Every structure is written in C-alpha cells, then in structure tokens.
Amino acid sequence: MERKVGIVGAGVSGLLACKYILSKGFHPIVFESQSSIGGVWTKALETTKLQTPKPFYQFSDFAWPSFVTEYFPDKHVVLDYVEAYAKHFHLLNHIKFNTKVAGILYEGPRDEEIQSWSLWGGTGEPFSSRGKWKLIVEDLNTLSTEIYQVDFVIFCVGRFSGLPNIPEFPPNKGPEAFHGKVIHSMDYAAMDDEKAAEFIKGKRVIVVGFQKSALDIAMECCSANGVENPCTVLYRTAHWHLPDYLPWGFSLAYMYLNRFSELMVHKPSEGFLLGLLATILTPLRWAYSKFVESDIKRKLHLAKHGMVPTHSFLHEISSCLTSTVPEKFYDKVEDGEIKLKKAPSFSFCDNGVMVEDETVPIDADVVILATGFKGGKKLKDMFVSQTFQNFIVGSPDAATPLYRST
C-alpha cells in the first residue's frame, strides 16, 4: 500500500521534503496557504538579498544558473531559482495551494500510551500500523474543509512568518493610545514595493527591533526620507551583526561551519570523550569568538556608536541569531539618517513612544514592530491534542535534537 506523507508549507524546506519523499517512492501531499511557492521569499522587503553566500545556499542537485553572478542575489533572483527547482523536478503537481492546515490529530493509541513511549510508536519507526495522522484542511478560496489521512507529517512552516510576536503593554499604553499607524514588519513586507515606499515616505518612522528585518526597514526609510525625517531604531540588545564573512580576511566557515567546530561544543547526552574534548578546546572556542568580535568592532566602529554587545559572538552564532548588517548602515547612523536608541522597554503615547525612565516622548507618525514571530506557538496551535501540544512546547530547559540518527 502506498504511503502518504503530508507536508505543511511549500517554501524551500517543503520543496526539498517533497522531492525526498518522491525519491523514496511515497506519495507527498503539500499544503501551502499562499498561492505560490517560495515561503518567506514571496513576501520580502524591496532591498532583501540573500544573507548566505550563494555557494552555500544552493540545492545539491540543482546549481544556480550561470548568469547569476552576484554573490548575494536579491529576492527576485532567489525566488526565480526556487521556482525553477520546483518546475525542474515536477513538484508543483503535488502542491495544494491556498490550503491551510487548521488542525492535526493522531488517530491510534490513547494519549496515555503515547506519553509512555521513549521512541515514536514504541519502536522509533516513522510509519506505524497502529495509527494514522488526520489533517483538517481549509480551502481559503471556497472556505470549505476537507479531511486528509496520511501516514506521516513533515512540518516546513518556518520560523519567520505566520504569527507575529507583538509586545504586551499596560492598559492605555499600547498602540491604541497612539494617533499614528502601528504595523508589524510582516505586514510591511507583505506590501508591494511601491506601496511600502509610499507608506513611509515623508513620515517620522520608529522601527522596534535590531535584527535583520529591523535593519533593512531602517535602510529603506533612509532611502525614502534621508536626514529630513531620520528613522529611529529602538533596540533592547546590541548584536554582533556581520559586515561580511571574512573576519581579518579569514573565512568564517573555517571556524564555525565544519566538522571540527562541532567538536568544540558540548552537546546533550554526549559521551565522556566528546565532553572531555569540548572542554579541552574551550580556549580555542573563546579565541575564535574574540577574533571575530575584534574584526566586527573594527569594521563597524561599534565602540564609537556605543553598540558593542555585552555577550560574545559565540553566544550569538550558537543561538542562530547571526545576520549581516546592510552595507553602509553605520554610515547612515553617522550622517544622522538613522538614530539608535536603547530601550529596555517602551510604551505608546498619543504622538509617539515613551522610552522607559525618560520624560520626553519620541515623536512619530509610523511605528513598525520588527519584533519577530511566535514560531513555537504557530506550530503548537496546529495540534488538537493537548498531549502533542505539550510535546511541541516542551520544557524551557529542554534540548531538542535537530537530526535523527540512522
């Protein structure tokens, strides 16, 4: 009997999962809530470019076209590449567009038995004769609902989309108190390029956040308004943003993106020898971090701007928070087109925002919250069973293995 595998999401990961499932002789069914493939690349800022060097962001069995010569292609080129991959391997036939997975159930053993398993199904095998997954799927065009039964489910829903993380505020101190407009970076990215430019043109804009989206939006505000209406960036924590991948002319990949670098990090359930080796290599791990930090401070003049992070670069890259800083970002800070403002917390008032422990508000017409997404909650809410919701959330101190050994 043919095995059916449900795949949620048709971004890069979803397409890869679809092709892999086909190669194993199974039947994939991909559910995509949008009308096209590409995931986050379908709703990106005008200035968005690939952060990862092109050779490291490539399908192993489908090379970049020879005419793509940029090392960091823009969003249009990346999306064209992803679409070409899907068409080349005939993946579009397996995708159901404009469909949203509203609920997931596992029909089989009782929850009490599932909670007692140390391995899935008691054996660790992906397929089980004892149960099936039931997916409740909404058609966003007809608003009808259909039930799909599959043998296995792969989630490719991404971390940076779907459910925005909106800060909580005391009563009467949230966006409702502000006379201007407040949106999340997700909504700004969803605008077409012309509409987005019009939205910020001639406005006093405050961007909340200091990760990649916040930096890119601030740069777009500079292009639209210049020094006449400088963009204010509110940040809680400074970060080690990379100006490039060549600290002091040495490739970052040789330090952090190879098998040897994995030996320097302690891992859950590691054996004695691996733990001992990671401990012995601690000084080298520290030296790598300081080496990169010194280069970033030198190139971006972080000390001059008071933007030297209090944590290490090792902490940054281990937390998967590393991103590249837009070209000439700190030049814009120097010229007064971008104002950086540390704000442990803030609230809204009628004409702008009030930073904690300050008495004078920052005037604004628009506030864009580049405050991230609730990826865990998005995934948790798909499950109907509380048992599986608890599995997804887990303990704050728990470590989740990213790879399944074979």
N, C-alpha and C positions, 0 to 999 in steps of 0.2 A: 504494500500500500504506500502511495506517495506521501511523503512527509510535507506538511505545510508549515511554513515559518512566517510569522508576522513581523514586519519591520516598521517601526514607528519613526518617520522622518526620512526625507529624501535629500538631505544635504550630502556632503562629501562622505561621511561615515555611513549613511544609509545606502548610498550607491555602492560603496565598497562591500557592505554586508550583502546586498542583493546579488552582486556578481559572485561573491564567495559561495553563497547558498546555491546558486545555479551550478557552480562548478562541482558541488558535492552531489548533484542530482536531485536536490529538493526543490520544492515549489515555493518561491518567495511571494509575499503579498505586501507591498509597500504602501503605507498610508501617509499621505502628505497633505497638510492642512492648506497649503498655498496652491496656486495654480501652476507653479513651475518648480523645477528642481533648483538646488543650489544653497538652501539653508540661509545662513546669515549673509551670504554674498548677494542675495536678491534684494536686501534692504540695508545697504551700506551707505555711509556718507560719501559725498561727491569726491572728497580727497582721499578716500580709503585706498590704501595699497597693501600688498602682501607684506607682512612683517617678517616672515621667514624667508631666507634666501631661496630663490626659485629652485635650485637643485635639490633642496631639502623638502620642498612642497610639490611633490611630483608622484603620480601613480607609477608604481614599479613596472607596470606592463603597458604604459601609455605615456610616452615622452611629450614634453612641451613641443609645440610646433617650432620649426627652425626660425620662423620670422619673429618670434617673441624673443627679443634681445635684452629687454630690461631685466635687471637683477631682482627688482621688486615691482612686478607688474601691477597695474591698477585694477580696480574691482571689475571693470568690464572685460578685461583680458582674462582674468581668473575665471569669471563666470562662463565665458565662451569656452575655456579649456574644460571646465567641469561638464558642460553640456555636450561637448564633443566626445568626452569619455562615455557618457551615458548612451549616446547615439551609436557609438562605435561597437559597444557590447550589447546593444539592443535591450537596454534596461528599462526604457520608458514603457514597454508593454506590460511591465509588472507593477506599475505605479498607479495608485488610485488617487488622483488629485482632488483637492477641495474636500478632503475627508478628515475628520477629527476623531481621534480615539478618546471617547468620553469616559470609558470605564473598562477595567480589566479584571476578570475573575479566573480563578483556577478551580475547575470542577474535578474533584477526585477525593483524595484523603481529607479527613477533617483537619481543621486548623491545629488541634491539639497534637495530632501526629506529625504534622509538618514542622511544628515548633521543636519536636524532639529530634529531628534529623540533624546530623552533623554534616552530611553531604546531601545535595539535592536528590530527592527521590529515594534517599537512603543509600544510593549507590554512586552518585555523582554523575550518572549518565544524563545527557541533555534531554533525551526522549524517554518517556515513560508510558507504559501501557495502562497505568493506573489513573491517569488524568489527562485533561486537555485544558488549554487556555481559551477562554471566551472573551472576545473583544467586542465591545459595544461601540459601534462606529456611526458617527453622524455625517450625513451628506450636507455640506454647508451651502449647496445651491438649492436643493429641494427641501432641506430641513427634515428629511426623513432619517430613520435609524435602522441599521442593519446589524445583525449579529454574525460574527465570523468565528469559526472554531479552528484553532491551529495547534500544532504540537510544540511549538517553541516561539518565544518572543524576543526580539532584539530591539533595544531602545537606542535610537540615534537622534535624540531630541535636542542635544546641545546644551551648553551652559549659558550662552549669551543671547537668549531670545525667550520670547513667550511671556514669562511672568516677571514684570519689573519689580525691583526692590525699592519701595517708596518709604522714606524715613517717616517715623511717627513723631507727632508734635503734640504739645499740650493743647487743650481746648482754646479755640480762638487765636492760636498762634501758628496754624498751618496755612496751606495755600488759600484757604477760604478768606483769610484776613488780608490777602494781597490783591491789589486792584489791577495788577498786570496779569500776564499769562504764565502758567507753570506747566511744563510738559516733561516727560521722561525722554532720555536720549533715544529710546526705542521709537518713540513717536516722531522725533526729529529725523531719524534715519529712514523712517518709512515714507517721508515726503519725497517727491521728485526733486531733482537738483534745483530747478527754477523756483519751486515753491519754498524750499528750505532757505534759499538765498533771500527771497522776499520776506520771509518770516523774521530774519534777524537784521535786515538792512535798516540802518538808522536807529537801531534800538540799543539801549543800555542792557547788556546781557550779563547775567551771572551764571556760570557753569559750576555745578556742585560735583566734586569728584576729582581724582587725579590719576585715573588710569587712562588707557588708550583712547576711549571714546571722548572723554573729557578734553584731552589734549587736542584731538583732531577737531572737535567742535570749536574750541577756543581759537584755533588757527583759521577756521572758516569765518569766525566772527571778525578776526583781524582783516581778512581779505575784504569783507563787506563794509567795515566801519573804520578801520585804521585807528589813529590816535584820537580822533574826534570823539568816538564812543568806545573807549577801551573795554575789553572783556575782562571781567573779574572772575578768577578761578578760586573757589573756596575748597580747601583741602584739609583733611584731618591728619594725614600721614604723608610725609615725603617718600618717594620711591626711587629705586635705582633704575631709572629708565636708560636704556642703551642707546647711545648715539650711533653705534654700528656694532658689528660682530667681530671686531679686530682690536681688542684691548692691547695697546702698545704694539700693534702690528702682528699680534699672535691670535690665531683663530680660536674663538670661544669654544668651538666644537671639540678641540683637542683637550680642553679642560673639563667640560661638563657633558658632552654628548657622545660618549663612547663607553665601552665595557669597563675600562679601568676606573672611570669616575664612579661607576656603581659600587665598586668595592670600598669606596671611601665613606659610604653612608650606611648607618645602622638600619636594619630592616626588621619588621615584625617576625618573630619565630626564627630568627637567624641562628645558625649553629655556633659552637664555641669558636671555631677557627675563623669564620667570617666576621664574628663580633670582635675578635682579637685584632684581625687585620684592619677593620674600620677604625678601631681605637689607635692603632699604630700610625695610621695615615691621617689622623686628626690634624697634626701640624701642617701637612700639605694642603688639606682642605681649607684650613684657615689662610694659608699663604695664597692659594688661588683666589679666594674671596677678596683679600686685601689688594691683590694685583689688579683685579678688575675694578674695584672701587676707586683706586688711585687714578686709573685711566678715565673713568667717568667724571670724577671731580675735576680733572684737568681739562677735559674737552668741553664740559658744560659749565664750568666755573660755578659749581654748586655752592661753594663756600661764600662767594661774593653775593649770591642771591639768598643765602640763608636756607638752602634746600638740601643740605647733607642729611640723609636719613640716619636715624638712630639705630636701625637694625643693619645686619650685614647683607651683602649681596647673596651670600649662601642661603640665608633665610628667604630672600626674595625669589630666587630661582627654584628653591625647594618647594615653595608654596605655589608654583606655577603662576606667579604674578608678573613675571618679566615681560616688558613690552618695549618697543622702540619709541624714542621721542621724535616728533616731527622735526624735519630739518628747519633750522633757524628759529626754533621755539623760544629759546632763551634770548635770542637777538630781539624778538618781539617784546620780551619782558624788559630787556634793556632799553628799548625805544619807548616804552610806556604804552604799547598797544595791548599788552596783557598785564594784568595786576594779579599777583599771587597773594592770597590771604589765608593764613592758617585759622581754622575754625573748628575747634573740638566739637562744638555744637552750634546750632543757629535756629532762629525762628523767623516767621514772616511777620511783617507789619504792612500797613496799607500802601506804602511807597517803596518797599524793597524787603531786605532781610536784615535782621539784627544778630550780630555775632555775639556769642556768649561773653559776658564780662565787659562789653562795650556799650556805650550810651548813644552813639551816633549810628543810625542805620546806613546801609549801603543802598543807595537808590538804584532802582532797576525797572525796566519795562518787561523783561522776559527772564525767567529762571528756568534753566534746563538741568534736570536731575540726572547726571551721569553716575548713578549710584548702584549700578549692577542689576543682577537678576536673582531670583529665588529658584535656582535650578533644582535643588532638593525638593522643595515644596511642589514644583511643577510635576516632577516625577511621582512623588508620593500621592498626589491627588488623582492620579490615573487609576490607582488600585481601589477597588471597592472594599476589600477585606482589610480590617484593622491589623491583622497579623502581617500582611505584606507591607502595609504602610510602615509598621514598626521596623521591618527588615530594611526598608529603604532609608529611613531616618537614622536608625541605629543610635549608638551612644556617642556623645561629643568627643569622647576619648578613644573611640574605636578606630582601628586602621582597616581600610578596605583594600584587598588585593586587586590590582588593576589587570593582572594577567592570570589566565588559567593554565596551569601546567599540564603538559601532555606526556 
